[in-house]
Amino acid sequence: MDIESLPFSALELAEASAAHSAPRSFQYRLGLAARIDERVSQCQCKAAPCDPGTAEHDAYQAGREHGNRVIELLDSLQPGG
C-alpha cells in the first residue's frame, strides 16, 4: 500500500473509522492513526507516547488493535485481496 495512492491521511482514516462508535480518547485515536501510518509508510513500530500500565497506554494499544482491523479490511479490498 502506498501513502500517495490513498485519498486521505492516516489521521483522517482513523477519525472516520472511530466515528461510528462511542467517543474515543486522544490516545486511542493517536494509536489508531500511528498503526495505519506505519502500515502505509512501512516504517517500524513506534513506541507508545505514554507509560505502560496506564489508562492512556491501554487506550493507545486499543487504538493500534483497531488499526490492525482497519488494515485487514483495506487489504481485503485490494485487487487479489
N, C-alpha and C positions, 0 to 999 in steps of 0.2 A: 504494500500500500504506500502510495506516495503522497506526502502532505500537499503538494501542489495540485494534485488531482481532486482533492476534497473541496467542495464548495462552501466549507465552513471551517472554523477553527476548532481546536480540541475543546476549548472552554465553551464555545457555542454548542457543541455537541453534548458536552456534559450538562449544561443548563437545560437543554431540550430534553435530554434523557431523564433527568431527575424531576422535571416539571410535573409529570403526571402523578407523582407520589407526594407524600407529606413533605412539608418544607424541610430542606436539608441544611445542615450547618456548613459554614465556610470550609471547614476541614474536610468534610465529606466531598464537597464539590471540587476542592483542590486535589484530593486523591483521585477522583474520577478523571479530572482533566489531565493530571500527571500521567496516569496509566495510558490514556488514549494518546497523549503526546509522545510518550515513549514508544508506543507501537508504530505510529506513523513516521516518526523520525528515526526509529530503530536504534535508539540510544539505550544505554544501560539503566537499570533501575536506580532511581534517585532515593536517597534516604528520606524518611518521613521528617517533616519540619517540626515535629513535636516529640516529647519524651515517651518511650514505650510505657504501657501500663496506665496511661491517662485516657480520659474520655475523648480528648482530641485525637490521640493516636488511633483509638478504636474507630472513630468516625472516618479518619483518613484511610485506614485499611479497608473499611466497608466501602468507601468510595472507589478504591482500587479494584475491589472484587466486582463491583458494579461495572467498572471499566472493562474488566475481562469479559463480562457477559455482552456488553455493547460491541466489543471487538469480534467476538464469536458471531454475533448477528451480522455485522458488516461483512465479515469474511464469507458467511454463507450466502450473501447477496452478490458476491463477485462471480463472474463467469467461471464455471468449473468448480464452484464452491460447495 
